[in-house]
Amino acid sequence: MTVNEWYQAQQLGAPYWLYVAWDPLTHDAEPVRIQDPAAKPDHAKREVFASWFYLIPAEAID
């Protein structure tokens, strides 16, 4: 989940549903519905830091 999705799940609670497709490239992949994922056991949650950015040198803008 993205940070925004996690915050939304925390705010909305039971009305929030997460849909996950395990092995989506297989012919029999089916979505799994998870209601209120923020309320699931906290021990299973782990935070992952990922950052994507672009560095553009000043001389490239001129």
N, C-alpha and C positions, 0 to 999 in steps of 0.2 A: 504494500500500500504506500502511496505517496504520503507526505506529511499532511497535505491538505485533506486527503481521504481519511486519514486517521483522526484529524480534528473533527471532521464532519461526523464520523462514526461516534466519537465521544459525545458530541453535541446532540445528535439526533437519537441515539440509543436504539430502542427496539424497532423503530420504523426504517432504520438503515440496513440495507442488504448489500453484501459483497458477493459478487459472482466470480468464481474462479474456474478456469478450464485447465485441468491437469493434462499434460501431454496433448495439446490442442492439434497437433499434426497427425494424430492417429485417426483412423476412420470411425472409431467408436467413442471419441471424446465427448463427454457430457459436462455441462457446467455444474459446478457445485455451489449451492446457495448457502451463505453463512449470514444468519441474522445477528445484528449487533456484535460485530467482531471485536469491538473495543471492550466488551464485557467478558470476553473469553479469558481463560487463565493467564494471568500476567507473567508467569514463569516461562511461557512459551514465546513471548514477544522479545525481540531484540532489535535494537536500532542499528541501521546500516547507513553510513555516511557515503554519499555519492555526490560528486560535484562535476558539472560540465560547464565549461566556460570557454570563451574565445578571447585570446589576447591579440589585439591589433596594435602594432607599433604606430607611434605618432606619425612617423615619416610616411607611412602607407596611406594616411588620410589626406595628406596634402595634395 
